[in-house]
């Protein structure tokens, strides 16, 4: 499937992803497009991941990097990390960029 510059690998399950991951996908599409590269989602709620993976909670996606050279992949991951902020983890793996929504809350003192 291809929509608005975002490709989805056949078989990828995105039904049930959190809205925060939809936001991350659009941010990734923007960053990839800055480099003139297409974005392809290679995993959502599908695939084989660790038992505690946030993929199964709809809080993670994997983005293809095999069409990127190492420097471009590193730059895209860094820019995406900066764009998404502290509640996301952006990890450049050997063959994809893993993006997960993992909110970090700080304790607030109520007066």
Secondary structure, DSSP 8 states (H G I E B T S, - for coil): -EETTEEE-TT---TT--HHHHHHHHHHHHHHHHTT--EEEEESS-S---TT-GGGGT-EEEEE-TTS-HHHHHHHHHHHHHHH-TTEEEEE-SSEEEEEE----------
